[in-house]
Amino acid sequence: MPGVNEVLNHMKEFCHQIIEGQWTGYTGKKITDVVNIGIGGSDLGPLMVCEALRHYQIGPNVHFVSNVDGTHIAEVSSLIVTKKLNPETTLFIIASKTFTTQETITNAETAKEWQACFAALFSLSVTFVQAGDKSAVAKHFVALSTNVPKAQEFGIDPSNMFEFWDWVGGRYSLWSAIGLSIAVHVGFENFEKLLEGAHAADQHFVSQPLDQNVCSLAKLLDFILSFEVPIIMALLGVLYGNIYGAETHALLPYDQYLHRFAAYFQQGDMESNGKFVTREGNRVDYSTGPIVWGEPGTNGQHAFYQLIHQGTRLIPCDFIAPAKTLNPVRNGLHHQILLANFLAQTEALMKGKSREEAEAELKAANTPPERIEKILPHKAHFILARNRPTTSIVLPVVSPFTLGLLIALYEHKIFVQGVIWDINSYDQWGVELGKQLAKVIQPELASAATITSHDVSTNGLINFIKSL
C-alpha cells in the first residue's frame, strides 16, 4: 500500500499543477488539452469514465487515441491543423504497462513527430524539432508504465512517470495510474470519489455473510435476499447461460453519459471469462463467458429491441438508469420520458402481450377483420415473447461515487462467475497468437515477393492486398 499511496499522491500533485496552470508546455502556456494514447484497458476504462463523468469536468479537455489505424491519430492531428488543438498547450499521456505495446508505441512515436512538426509550423522554438532535445518532450509527454527504462528511452523524464504494477490487469486498471486522464479531466477529488464508490462495493463483497445452513423455504428466501449483489448478478448469469442456453448478455444504460459502458465491459467480461479450459488446463464441457453488447436507451429500442422481444434467442438484459438526471431539460420532461421507457421495456419483456389484448387493440382501432387475422400473430407477444429476463439497476444519479460502485459490482460479478466455471479470469492467452502472426505478416506486406508461407486463404489475401 505505501507504493500505491505514493503514486496516488503523485497523481494528485500532477492534477493540481495541470488544472491550476502551474504545469506549462514548452513555451510556458497552460495545458488545455490532454491526449491519452493507449489501447485495451489503457483506453476503454478511462474513455468510458471520462464520458460518464463529463458533467463533472474541471480540467482540460481529454481526447483518446487507441487504434493503430493511422486514421485515429490523424483525426487528432487534424484538430491541431485546424487550431482546435494547440501543440503548445497539448499534453500526451502514454499509457502502456510494458511500454512495448505495438499500437500504443507506434501512435506515441507518431505523436512525438507531429508535436515537433507542428511546433515548427506554429513558429515555436526550433530546438523543439531537434530529435535530441528531450526537454521539450518532457513538457508534453508523461508515461503510465511499469517499464521505466523504455519510457526514458522514449524521452520522458522519470519524474513524469506514474508507476503501476504487474499484478494490475489492464481491464481492471482504471483505478490505478491508468486513470490519470480521468483525474486530470474531473479533478483528483472526484477521482477519489470514484475510488470510494469502488471501495464501498469491495467492502460489500467481502463483508456480506453467506449462510451455509439453508434448511427451509423461509431460510432459503432469507439466504437469497442476504446475498451480495455481485453474487446475485453472477448466479443469474450462470442460470441463464448454463441452464437456459443464453449466449449473450445485453447492457442497456438509460443515460447518455453511460454510452460507453457496454463497450467497456465487452473487454471486462469477455476477455476475463472467454475461456475454454479450467484452471487445471482441462477442457470445459459447458458454456462460459457470454457475448456482451448493448447501447444506451432509448436508441437501442429503435435498433435491436425487436430481437430481444420476439427473437428466437433468449437475451438477458441489464437495464441501468439514474433516478435523477444531471440535465433536467424542459423541467425534467426528457428524463421523465426516458424513465417511462426504461420501466415500460422491462414490464413488456416480463409480461408480453396476450393474443386477446392484441386483438382488442386492433378492434378498437377499427382494423378490418381480415387484416386482424394477418397482423395478430405478429403483434401478440405470447408464449415465447414473454418472461424475458431483465435486471433493473437504479442509481440515485450518475456521480463519481455511484459510477465507481457500479463498475466494481460488475467486476466482482465477473470474478464470481470465473470461480463457478473454474476458469482463470485474469489471463488472456487467446490474444497472443494474432500478435505473433502480425509480426510475421508485416514485413511480408512490405516485400515485393509473392507470399506462399501461410495457408492458402491467408496467402491469397496477402498477395491480393499487395496487388492493389
N, C-alpha and C positions, 0 to 999 in steps of 0.2 A: 503493500500500500504506500509506503513512503515515496517510491518511484512514481507511482500513479499520481499521487498528490503533487509531486514536483512538476509533472507535465501539466496538470490542470492549472497550477499557479502560473506556469509559463504561458499557457494559453490565455489566461485571464489578463496577464500583463500585456500580452501582444494585442488582444482585442481592444483593451483600453487605449493603447497607443494608436491603433488604426482608427477607431471611432472618434477619438478626440483630436485627430490630426497631428499627433506627435510623431507618428511614423510617416515619413515622406518619401517620395520617389527620388530618383537620381537628381532631378532639378529642384528639389525642395518643395514640390507640391503635394497636397494631401491626397491620399488614396481614395478614389471614388468608386472603383470597380475591382472586383476580385474574380479571377477565372480559376475554377477548380479543375485540374486535369487529373483524371483517374478513371478507372473502369471497374465494373462489378461492384463489390462492396465499398470501394473508394469513391463511387459515384452515386449509385442508386439510393443509398440511405441519406446522405447529405442533400441530394437533389430533392428527394421526397419531403424531407423535413423542412427545407428552405421554402418549398412551395406551400406546405401545410401551414407554416408559421409566417407567411408573407405579411400578414396583418400586423405582426409584431416587429417589423424591420425598424432598426435604429441605426444600422451601419451601412456600409457600401452595398451597391447592387452586386449580386453574385450570379455568375454565369458558369455553365458546366460543359466540359468537353470530354467525351469518353471514347467515341468510335474512332478507330484508326482510319476510317474513310476520311480522306482529306477534306471532304465537303463539310464535316462537322467543325473542324478548326478554321476552315475558310470562312464559315459564317461568322466566327468571332473576328477574324481579320477584317471582314467586310465592315464590321462595326467600327473598326479603327479607321478604315479608309473613309467612311462617311462621317468620321469625327464623333460618333456616338460613344466610342471608347477612345480615350487618350492614352497613348503609351507612357506618358509622363505620370499618369495617375492610376495605372493599372498594375495590380499585383497578381502574380500567378502562384497558386498552391499546387505543388506536385505531390500527389497522393499515391504512393506506391510502397507497399510493405517491403519489398525486396529492392526497389529502385531498379529493377530489371524487366518489369512487365513491358512487353514489346509495344503494345498500343500506347501506353502512358508515356514511355520514354521517347517514342517517335513523336508524339504530339508535343512533349516538353521541349525537345530539340527544335522542333519547328517554331514553337512559341518564342524560344530564345533568339532564333534567327530573325523572326518577324519583329520582335521587340527592337532588335538592333537596327533593322532596315527602316522601320517606321520612325525610330528615333532620329535617324538621319533625315527622313522625309519631313519630319516636323522641325527640322533645323535644331536638333538638340546637339549636345556636345559630341564631337566626332569620336571622342575616346570611347563612347558607349559602343560604337560599331566595331572597335578593335576587339578581336577574339580574345586577346589576353587580358582584357580589362574586366576582372571579376567583381570589382566594387560596384559596377552598375548592375550586374546580375544579382548581387547580394541585396540590393534595394528593391528588386522587383520579383524575386523568386524566394519562396520558402518551401521546405520539404516536410512531408509527413512520412516517415520511413523508419525501418529498423536497420537500414544499411547506411551508416554514416559515411564510410569511405566513398561509396558510389555517389552519394549526394554531394560530397565535397568535390569529387572529380567533375561533376556537372558544373560546379562553380558556386554552390550555395554555402554560405557561411555557417559553420556549426551552431552559432548562436541563433540561427534562423531555422533550425531543425526541431521537429516535435516528435519525440520518440513514442512508439508503442511496441508491444512485444509479440513474439512469435505465437503465443497462446491466444492472441486476439484474432479470431476468424474474421475474414473480410466482411461476410454478410452480417456479422454481429458487431461491427466496428464503429458505428456512428457515435457510440458513447465515448469513444477514445479520442485521440488526437485527430483521427479521420473526421471528426465532427467540427474541426476548426472553421470550415466555411459556414457552418450553422451559427457558431458562436460569434463570428465576425458580423454576420448578417443581422441577427436578432439581439446581440449583446450577450455577454457571458452570464449575466444574471438569469436570463431566460434559458440559456443552455443548462444552467444548474437546475432550473425548474424541470426541464426535460429529464435530467438525470434523477431528480427527486421522484418524478412520476414512475420511472422505471424501477427505482428502488422500492417504491410502495408495492408494485406488482411482485417484485422479488420477495419482499417480506411476506406478502400474502401467500406466495407459493411455498415458501419454506416453513411457515408457521402454522398453516391450517392443518389441524389433525385429521388423520384418516382412521376412522374406527373400523377395526377388523371384525368386530363382533356383531355381525348382521344376522339376527335370528328371527325377525318378524317383519311383516309388511310395513308396520309403522316405523320400525327401526330402519328398514331399508329406505323409506322415504326421507327420514331424518339424515341418513347416511348420504343420500344423493344431494340433498339440499345443503349439506355441510361441505360438499366438495369444493375445492378451489375452482375458480372459473377456468383456468387453463386446462385442468383435468376434464372438466365437463366438455370443453371445446374439443379436446383430443379424443375423448371417448365417442363423441358424436361423429367425428370424422372417421374413426375406425368402424363404427357401426354402419355408416352409410357406404363406406368403401368396401369393407370386407364382408359384410352381411348382405347389403342391398345392391352391391355392384356398381356404385357410383364411381366414375373415373375422373371427374373434375370437381372443382370447388370454386364457386364464384364469390368474389369480394366486391360488394356494391356499396360504396360510401355515398351517402346523400349529403355531400358537402363538396363544393368545387375545390376548396383548399386541399382536399384529400385525393385529388385526381391522379396522383402518382402512387397511391397506397397499394393498389393491386400489383402494379409493376414491381414495386419494391419487394413484396412478398412472393412474387414469382421466383425470385432468386432465393429469398429466405427459406421458403418451403421446398421448392423443387430441387435446389442444389443440396439442401440438407438431407432430404428423405427420398430422393430419386435414386434408390439403391436396390440391387437385386441379390446382394449377398449379406449374410448376417455378420455380426462382429467376429465370428469364428471363421468366416470365409466360406460358409455353406450357402448354396443357392436357395433362395426362399421359394415356397410354393404357394404364396399368397400375394395379394396386391400390397404395395407400399405407398409411397407418396403420390398424391393426386396431382392432376394438372390444375394449376391455379391461374385464374384470369378474372377480368372484371373491368368495369368502367363506372364513372360516377353516375348516380341517378340525377336527373331523370333522362339523361342522354341514352343510357342503356335500354330504357323502356322503348325507345324508338329504333332500336337496333337488333338486340338479340333476345329480349324477354319472351318473344313468341315461342322460341325453342324451349325456354325454361318452363313456360306454362303448358304447352301442348306437344312438345317434342317427345320422342320415344326414349330419351335418356334421362335418368334421374340426376338432377344437378342441385346439390345442397348449396344454399346461398347464405352468406352473412350480410345482413343489412346493417349499416352503420350510419348513425345520424346524431348531430348535436341538437339538444332541445332548444338552444338559443343560437341565433346567428350573430356573427360579428358585423354583418352588413344589413341592418333592418330597413332595406329599401321599401319605399312606399308604406311606411308604418308597419313593416313586417309582413306585408302581403306575400311577397315572394317566398319567404320562409314557411308561411302557413301552407301555401300550395305545395312546396317541397315536402313538408312533413305529411301532408294529406296523402301524397303519392307514396311516400315511404310506408305508411301504415296500410294503405289500400293494397299495395302489392303483396305484402306478407299475408294479409287476410285472404286475398284472391288465391294465392298459392296454397293456402291451407284448405279453404272451403270449396274452391272451384265454383262452377255454376251448373245446377241440375238441368236436365232436359226440360223439365216443367217450367223452370224460371226463364230459360231462354225462349221457350215457346210463348210464354205470357208476354215477354218484352216485344217479340215480333208482332204479336197480335195487337198489342197496344199501339204499335207504330203503323197499324193498318197495312201490314205486309200481306200481299195476296197469298192464299193457302198453298198454291203450288210453289211459290217462292219460299215459303216457310219450310217446306219439306226438303228443299235443296240446301238452305242455309243452316238448318238446325244442327246437323252433325258437326258443323264447323264452329258454331257459336257456343255450343254446350261444353262446359269444362267438366265432363263426367268421367267416371271410372278412373282412367289413367291420369287425367288432368286435374287432380285434386290431391290433397295430402302431400304436397311437395315440401320438402323440409327447408325451413329457414331458421336462422338465429338472428334476433334483433339485439343490437348493441347500441344503447343510447348514452351519449356523453352529455354533460351539462352544457359544455361549449368546447370548441376546439381551442386549446391552450397548450403552452409548452408542457404543463404537468399532465393533462389528460392525454396528450399525444404520446408522451413517454410511457404512460401507463398502458395505453392501447398497444403500442409496439411490443412492449415487454410481455404482455399477455400472450400475444401470438408467438413470440419466441419460446415461451415456456410450453405452449401447446405443441410446437414442433418437436421440442425435446421429449415430451411425454410420448408422443406418437413414435418417435425413434426407439424409445425404450420398449414400447409394446411390440414393435415389429422386430426388435433385436438387431437394429442396424446402427451404424455409426453416423450420426447426423452432422459430424464435424470434419468430414473429409470430402473430397470432390475429385477422385481419381478419374472420373469419366471425362473431364475436360482436358486431360493431359495429351491424349493421343492426337487430337486435332491440332494442338500447338506444335507437336513434334513433326507431324506431316507438313504443316505450313512452312516450317523452316527448310524442309527439303524442296518444296514446290517453288518457293520464292525465287531462288536462283535459276530454276528451270524456266520460269516465265521470262527472265531476262536473257536467256540463252537463245541463240538462233537455231539450235539443233532441234530436230523432231524428237519428241519425248516418247519413250517406249518403256520406261522403268516401272510404271504403275499398272493397275488393272485397265482393261480395255476402255471402260467408261471414263475413268479419270484421264488417261492418255488422250482420248478423243476430245475431252473438254479443254484440256491444256492447249493442245495443238489448234483447236478451233479458235480459242480466245487469241492466241498468238497470230493467227492468220487474219484477224480483223484489223 
